Amino acid sequence: MSGVIIGMSGGVDSAVAAYLLKAAGHEVKGVTLRHFVTEDGQESRCCEISDAEAVCDRLEIPYYVIDCFPEFAAHVTEPFVRDYLSGLTPNPCVACNRHVKWSGLFKAAERFGASYVATGHYARIVKTSAGRYTVQKALHENKDQAYMLYRLTQKQLMRTIMPLGALSKEEVRTIAQKAGIPVADKPDSQEICFVPDGDYADYVAAHASEVTGPGSFVDEDGRVLGIHKGIIHYTVGQRRGLNLPLGYPAYVKEIRPETGEVVIAPEEHLYSREILCRSVNFMSIEGLAPGEELHCQVKIRYHHPGAPATLTPAETGADGDVSIRVLFDEPVRAAAPGQSAVFYDADGCVIGGGIIAKEQPGRVA
């Protein structure tokens, strides 16, 4: 068979992926990309070396640790801080997958002479009739991770294996238990790896050179409703923690970093009919020609079920940055600037995706 570099996080998913690859006859090497360590010296949940090493020992495959701290800072943590200071809600895992994980795994593949890289993601890779590669939703959608992979390139996809795309989490744990894999019952990580306590605002405040202080809660007409703690504490669609006795359920509709204002509105005002996406990466197609339209399903956040919409090309920047306008059949709730909008075809294959730049209101009754 072929040489495969498998990214080992220390969790059960990557462990079972490695087990399945070896069982299929591949020459497997495990690699942990060490990219983040907490201030008290703890490894992040994406690179728990002791568990990953124990798994590789059990599977009798070689194991290596490769540091990629500068890449993680440049592509993940530093943009994360900048985005929150700019009133955006970023998807750090999306950038990490393309620029840190896959980049690091392919460097390891070149170093060790491997033909492919592999991960424990719940998604499937398919080749279209046009010869392009794309990511398809996992067979069991409750664990599907295709949304987080839309920025991968054709060169990365054509040499990637994802052994778990047709399996459920329960099946993965059963395989691990039967194989005697030491992390078979290890709980899943639920948080962003570099914010283990889930407090994004504290992380931003600790790593930013300057953080804006309290500002005004305002309504859509600009009337001051109260004082907030600082824009880094809020995201579009948020309700909890506002502490505004307005007599009706209030939500964050918009964040204005230039004035330090957080716009508050009732829930029915959170809906958008149209959004603009920048930094679009296409997968299953090369792109859209001027004037071309494409009807598809669009997810505006990881847990969004998706909604039918029409894509049309927008302006392309001088730097080649591609933008797409997304017009939904029906308004969608809380399209947050900074989040990713991912486009899918009828078979659940990723057409492409981009970063939500702004939205146009589309209120519902």
C-alpha positions as CSV (number, residue, x, y, z in Angstrom):
1,M,0.0,0.0,0.0
2,S,1.2,3.6,0.6
3,G,2.9,5.6,3.3
4,V,0.5,7.7,5.3
5,I,1.1,10.4,7.9
6,I,-1.7,10.5,10.4
7,G,-2.3,13.6,12.6
8,M,-2.5,12.4,16.2
9,S,-4.3,14.6,18.7
10,G,-4.4,12.2,21.6
11,G,-8.1,11.6,21.2
12,V,-10.1,8.6,20.1
13,D,-10.9,9.8,16.6
14,S,-7.3,10.1,15.4
15,A,-6.5,6.9,17.2
16,V,-9.1,4.9,15.4
17,A,-8.2,6.5,12.1
18,A,-4.6,5.3,12.6
19,Y,-5.8,1.9,13.6
20,L,-8.0,1.6,10.4
21,L,-5.2,2.8,8.2
22,K,-2.8,0.2,9.5
23,A,-5.4,-2.5,9.3
24,A,-5.9,-1.6,5.6
25,G,-2.2,-2.3,5.0
26,H,-0.8,1.3,4.9
27,E,2.6,2.1,6.3
28,V,1.5,4.5,9.0
29,K,3.4,7.1,11.0
30,G,1.8,9.2,13.7
31,V,2.6,12.9,14.0
32,T,1.5,15.4,16.6
33,L,1.7,19.0,15.6
34,R,2.6,20.7,18.8
35,H,1.2,24.2,18.4
36,F,0.0,25.6,21.7
37,V,0.9,25.2,25.4
38,T,-1.0,26.9,28.2
39,E,0.8,29.3,30.6
40,D,0.9,26.6,33.2
41,G,2.6,24.2,30.7
42,Q,-0.4,22.1,29.7
43,E,-0.7,20.8,26.1
44,S,-3.8,21.9,24.2
45,R,-6.5,19.3,23.6
46,C,-5.4,19.2,20.0
47,C,-2.0,17.9,20.8
48,E,-1.9,15.9,24.0
49,I,1.4,14.2,23.4
50,S,1.3,11.6,26.2
51,D,-2.0,10.1,25.0
52,A,-1.0,10.2,21.4
53,E,2.3,8.5,22.1
54,A,0.5,5.8,24.1
55,V,-1.8,5.1,21.2
56,C,1.1,4.8,18.7
57,D,2.8,2.4,21.1
58,R,-0.3,0.3,21.3
59,L,-0.6,0.3,17.5
60,E,3.1,-0.3,17.0
61,I,3.6,2.6,14.6
62,P,6.3,5.2,14.7
63,Y,5.5,8.5,16.4
64,Y,6.9,12.0,16.0
65,V,6.3,15.4,17.6
66,I,6.7,18.5,15.4
67,D,6.6,22.0,16.8
68,C,4.7,24.6,14.8
69,F,4.2,27.4,17.3
70,P,5.1,30.3,14.8
71,E,2.6,29.1,12.2
72,F,-0.2,28.7,14.8
73,A,0.4,32.2,16.2
74,A,0.5,33.8,12.7
75,H,-2.6,32.0,11.3
76,V,-4.7,31.3,14.3
77,T,-4.2,33.1,17.6
78,E,-3.1,36.5,16.4
79,P,-6.0,36.8,13.8
80,F,-8.4,35.5,16.5
81,V,-7.4,38.4,18.8
82,R,-7.5,41.0,15.9
83,D,-11.0,39.8,14.8
84,Y,-12.5,40.1,18.3
85,L,-11.1,43.6,18.7
86,S,-12.7,44.4,15.3
87,G,-16.1,43.2,16.4
88,L,-16.0,40.0,14.5
89,T,-16.7,36.4,15.5
90,P,-14.0,34.2,14.0
91,N,-13.7,30.5,13.2
92,P,-10.1,29.7,14.3
93,C,-10.3,26.0,13.5
94,V,-11.0,26.8,9.8
95,A,-7.7,28.7,9.4
96,C,-5.9,26.1,11.5
97,N,-6.9,23.2,9.3
98,R,-5.5,24.7,6.1
99,H,-2.5,26.7,7.3
100,V,-1.3,24.7,10.3
101,K,-2.6,21.1,10.4
102,W,-2.6,20.2,6.7
103,S,0.5,22.3,6.0
104,G,2.4,20.7,8.9
105,L,1.2,17.2,8.0
106,F,2.4,17.6,4.4
107,K,5.8,18.9,5.5
108,A,6.0,15.7,7.6
109,A,5.0,13.6,4.6
110,E,7.7,15.2,2.5
111,R,10.2,14.6,5.3
112,F,9.3,10.9,5.7
113,G,8.5,10.1,2.1
114,A,4.8,9.5,2.6
115,S,2.3,9.7,-0.2
116,Y,-0.7,10.7,1.8
117,V,-1.8,12.5,5.0
118,A,-4.8,11.5,7.2
119,T,-6.9,12.9,10.0
120,G,-9.7,11.7,12.3
121,H,-12.2,14.2,10.9
122,Y,-15.8,13.1,10.3
123,A,-16.1,13.9,6.6
124,R,-15.5,12.3,3.2
125,I,-13.4,13.3,0.3
126,V,-14.8,12.7,-3.2
127,K,-13.6,13.4,-6.7
128,T,-16.2,15.1,-9.0
129,S,-16.9,14.1,-12.6
130,A,-15.0,17.3,-13.6
131,G,-11.9,16.0,-11.8
132,R,-12.0,18.3,-8.8
133,Y,-11.8,17.2,-5.2
134,T,-14.2,18.3,-2.5
135,V,-15.3,17.4,1.0
136,Q,-18.7,15.7,1.5
137,K,-20.6,15.6,4.8
138,A,-20.1,12.7,7.0
139,L,-22.6,9.9,6.7
140,H,-23.7,10.6,10.3
141,E,-24.4,14.3,10.3
142,N,-24.5,14.7,14.1
143,K,-20.7,14.5,14.0
144,D,-20.1,16.0,10.6
145,Q,-17.1,18.3,10.3
146,A,-17.1,19.2,6.6
147,Y,-18.0,22.8,7.5
148,M,-14.6,23.3,9.1
149,L,-12.7,22.0,6.1
150,Y,-13.9,24.2,3.3
151,R,-10.6,26.2,3.0
152,L,-8.5,23.1,2.0
153,T,-6.9,23.3,-1.4
154,Q,-7.1,20.9,-4.3
155,K,-3.5,19.9,-3.7
156,Q,-4.2,19.1,-0.1
157,L,-7.5,17.2,-0.8
158,M,-6.1,14.9,-3.5
159,R,-3.6,13.5,-1.0
160,T,-5.8,13.3,2.1
161,I,-7.5,10.3,3.6
162,M,-10.4,10.6,6.2
163,P,-11.2,7.1,7.4
164,L,-14.0,8.0,9.7
165,G,-16.4,9.6,7.2
166,A,-18.8,6.7,7.2
167,L,-18.7,5.9,10.9
168,S,-20.7,7.1,13.9
169,K,-19.1,8.2,17.1
170,E,-20.5,5.1,18.8
171,E,-18.9,2.9,16.1
172,V,-15.6,4.6,16.6
173,R,-15.6,4.1,20.3
174,T,-16.5,0.4,19.9
175,I,-13.6,-0.1,17.4
176,A,-11.3,1.5,19.9
177,Q,-12.5,-0.6,22.8
178,K,-12.2,-3.9,20.9
179,A,-8.7,-2.9,19.7
180,G,-7.6,-2.0,23.2
181,I,-6.8,1.5,22.4
182,P,-6.0,3.4,25.6
183,V,-8.1,6.5,24.8
184,A,-11.3,4.6,23.9
185,D,-13.4,6.3,26.5
186,K,-11.7,9.6,26.6
187,P,-14.3,12.5,26.5
188,D,-14.5,14.7,23.4
189,S,-13.1,18.2,23.6
190,Q,-15.8,20.8,23.4
191,E,-13.8,24.1,23.5
192,I,-11.3,25.9,21.3
193,C,-8.0,24.3,22.0
194,F,-6.2,27.6,23.1
195,V,-9.1,28.8,25.2
196,P,-9.6,25.7,27.5
197,D,-11.9,27.5,29.9
198,G,-14.1,28.9,27.1
199,D,-13.6,32.5,28.1
200,Y,-12.7,34.1,24.8
201,A,-12.8,37.7,26.2
202,D,-10.3,36.9,28.9
203,Y,-8.0,35.4,26.3
204,V,-8.3,38.4,24.0
205,A,-7.7,40.8,26.9
206,A,-4.6,38.9,28.0
207,H,-3.1,38.8,24.5
208,A,-4.0,42.2,23.0
209,S,-1.7,45.2,23.2
210,E,-4.7,47.4,23.8
211,V,-8.4,46.6,24.5
212,T,-11.2,49.1,24.3
213,G,-13.1,49.5,27.5
214,P,-16.8,49.9,28.3
215,G,-19.1,51.5,25.7
216,S,-22.7,52.1,25.1
217,F,-25.5,49.6,24.4
218,V,-27.7,51.4,21.8
219,D,-30.9,50.6,19.9
220,E,-31.2,50.6,16.2
221,D,-31.9,54.4,16.2
222,G,-28.8,55.2,18.3
223,R,-30.5,55.8,21.6
224,V,-28.3,54.7,24.6
225,L,-29.8,51.8,26.5
226,G,-27.0,51.2,29.0
227,I,-23.2,50.6,29.4
228,H,-21.5,47.4,28.3
229,K,-18.2,45.8,29.4
230,G,-16.4,46.1,26.1
231,I,-17.1,44.8,22.6
232,I,-14.9,41.7,23.0
233,H,-17.5,40.3,25.4
234,Y,-20.3,40.1,22.8
235,T,-21.2,38.4,19.6
236,V,-24.1,38.8,17.2
237,G,-27.2,36.9,18.3
238,Q,-26.1,36.9,22.0
239,R,-28.8,37.2,24.6
240,R,-27.2,36.1,27.9
241,G,-25.2,38.5,30.0
242,L,-26.6,41.7,28.6
243,N,-28.3,42.7,31.9
244,L,-30.7,45.2,30.2
245,P,-34.1,45.4,31.7
246,L,-35.9,46.5,28.6
247,G,-39.2,44.7,29.1
248,Y,-38.6,42.4,26.1
249,P,-36.0,39.8,25.1
250,A,-33.0,41.7,23.8
251,Y,-30.2,40.4,21.5
252,V,-27.0,41.7,20.1
253,K,-27.7,42.7,16.5
254,E,-24.5,44.5,15.5
255,I,-21.1,45.4,17.0
256,R,-19.5,48.7,15.9
257,P,-15.8,48.7,16.8
258,E,-15.3,52.2,15.4
259,T,-17.6,53.7,18.0
260,G,-17.5,51.0,20.7
261,E,-21.3,50.6,20.4
262,V,-23.2,47.3,20.7
263,V,-26.5,47.5,18.9
264,I,-29.5,45.8,20.7
265,A,-32.7,44.7,19.0
266,P,-35.6,42.3,19.5
267,E,-35.1,38.8,18.0
268,E,-37.2,39.4,14.9
269,H,-34.7,42.1,13.8
270,L,-31.7,39.6,13.7
271,Y,-32.7,38.1,10.4
272,S,-30.9,38.7,7.1
273,R,-32.0,38.0,3.6
274,E,-28.6,38.7,2.0
275,I,-24.9,38.4,3.1
276,L,-21.6,39.2,1.5
277,C,-18.8,36.7,1.8
278,R,-15.1,37.5,1.3
279,S,-12.0,35.3,0.9
280,V,-14.1,32.7,-0.8
281,N,-12.5,29.3,-1.5
282,F,-14.1,27.1,-4.1
283,M,-13.8,23.3,-3.9
284,S,-16.2,21.3,-6.2
285,I,-16.2,24.1,-8.9
286,E,-13.5,26.5,-10.1
287,G,-15.7,29.5,-9.4
288,L,-18.6,31.5,-10.8
289,A,-18.4,33.6,-13.9
290,P,-19.7,37.2,-14.0
291,G,-23.5,37.1,-14.1
292,E,-23.7,33.4,-13.2
293,E,-26.0,32.2,-10.4
294,L,-26.0,29.0,-8.4
295,H,-28.7,27.8,-6.1
296,C,-27.5,25.7,-3.2
297,Q,-27.7,25.1,0.6
298,V,-25.7,27.5,2.8
299,K,-24.7,27.1,6.4
300,I,-23.8,30.3,8.3
301,R,-22.3,28.7,11.3
302,Y,-21.2,25.2,12.4
303,H,-24.5,24.2,14.1
304,H,-26.7,25.9,11.5
305,P,-28.8,23.3,9.6
306,G,-28.4,25.2,6.3
307,A,-30.8,27.2,4.2
308,P,-31.5,27.4,0.5
309,A,-29.8,30.4,-1.2
310,T,-28.6,31.8,-4.5
311,L,-24.9,32.6,-5.0
312,T,-23.8,35.4,-7.4
313,P,-20.3,36.8,-7.9
314,A,-19.4,40.1,-6.3
315,E,-16.3,42.2,-6.7
316,T,-12.8,40.6,-6.8
317,G,-10.2,42.6,-4.9
318,A,-7.0,43.8,-6.4
319,D,-5.2,41.1,-4.4
320,G,-7.4,38.4,-6.0
321,D,-9.7,38.1,-3.0
322,V,-13.0,36.6,-4.3
323,S,-16.3,37.8,-2.9
324,I,-19.8,36.2,-3.3
325,R,-23.2,37.5,-2.6
326,V,-25.6,35.1,-0.9
327,L,-29.3,35.7,-1.3
328,F,-31.4,33.4,0.9
329,D,-34.8,32.2,-0.1
330,E,-36.0,33.1,3.4
331,P,-34.2,35.3,5.9
332,V,-31.7,33.6,8.3
333,R,-31.1,34.4,11.9
334,A,-27.9,36.0,13.3
335,A,-25.5,35.9,10.4
336,A,-22.4,37.1,12.3
337,P,-19.6,38.9,10.5
338,G,-16.4,36.8,10.9
339,Q,-18.1,33.5,10.8
340,S,-17.9,31.2,7.8
341,A,-20.7,30.6,5.3
342,V,-20.2,27.3,3.6
343,F,-22.0,26.3,0.4
344,Y,-23.2,22.7,-0.3
345,D,-24.8,20.9,-3.2
346,A,-27.7,18.5,-3.1
347,D,-25.3,15.6,-2.2
348,G,-23.8,17.3,0.8
349,C,-20.6,18.1,-1.0
350,V,-18.9,21.4,-0.3
351,I,-19.1,23.8,-3.3
352,G,-17.0,26.4,-1.4
353,G,-17.2,28.9,1.4
354,G,-16.1,32.3,2.6
355,I,-16.1,34.7,5.6
356,I,-19.2,36.7,6.3
357,A,-18.3,40.3,5.8
358,K,-21.7,42.0,6.2
359,E,-25.4,41.4,6.0
360,Q,-28.5,43.1,4.7
361,P,-31.6,43.1,7.1
362,G,-34.5,41.0,6.2
363,R,-36.9,41.0,9.2
364,V,-39.5,38.3,9.8
365,A,-42.8,38.7,11.5
